[in-house]
Amino acid sequence: MSKISFLFLLGILTAVLPATGFPSGWKTVFQIIMGVAICVASLLLRKNINSLRRILKGREHTVTDSFVQSSHIDTYGKTRKSADEVNIKNMLS
């Protein structure tokens, strides 16, 4: 059973517990046990989520399908026209 399913089940049991026929002392004990179980399961789930985030964040820079095309920028930050741009401009005029 996954941690999310376990938390969902504990939530349902917590909601149904007051409608059961158990004495109030037993209900209190069950509520304490379920509360502790919810806390532990949520902490374990949070730990897994954070480790998965770290793994995915680390791969962000190493695995990529995008690329940056080199541009024609001189040392002063002005763009130079490439040979293709000049040829196209000459064809159009």
N, C-alpha and C positions, 0 to 999 in steps of 0.2 A: 504494500500500500504506500503510495507516495505521500509526502509530507502535506501537500495541499489537500489531498483526499482525507488525510487524518484530521487536519484542522477543520475541514468541512463537517466531518462526522462528529467531532467534539462540539462544534457549534450547534448542530442539530440536537445532540444529547443535552446540552446545556439549556436549550430552549424547551425541550420536552420534560425535563426533570421536575419542574414544579407541578406538572399535571399527573405525575405518578403517585402511587399510593404509599410511598415510603414514609416512614416517620421523619420528622424534621431534623433529628440528629443525623440520620443516615444521609439525608439530602445535603446537609452541610458538609459532611465528609466527602460525598461525591463531587460537590461543587469545588471544594479545595483541590481534590485530585485532578479534576478536569482543568481547573485554572492553571495549575502547575504544568500539566501536560501541554496545554495551549502555549504557555510561555516558552517551554523548552522547544517545542516543534517550530514555533515562529522564529526563535533565535537560530536554530539549525537551518531553516529555510533562508533566513537573511544572510547567513554565512555563505551558503551555496550561491545565492544571487550575487553577492559582492565578489566572490572569487570568479564567477563567470564574467562579470563586468570587467574585472582586471584582465582576464584572458582575452576578451574581445577588444579591449582598449589597446592591449599590447600588439595585437595583430593588425590593428588599424593602419599602422605605418609600414608594415612589412608586406602585406598582401593587398594589392590593389590592381585594378584593371585600367586605371586612368593614367594619363601621361601629360606632361607639359611640353608643348612644342616650343622649340627655341625661337625667340623673337629677334628682330633686328633692331637692337637698341644700342646706341653708341654710349660713350662715357658720360655724355651730358644729359642723358635721359630722353633724347629725341629719337624717334623711330626713323630708321632709314627705309626707303622703299626697296622691296626685294625685286629681283629681275623679273619675276612673273607679273608683279604689279605694274612695272614700267612697260612691259610688253602688252599687257591688256589695255593700258591707258593709250598706248600708241595705236593699237588696232581700232579703238573706239573713236579716235580723233581723225 
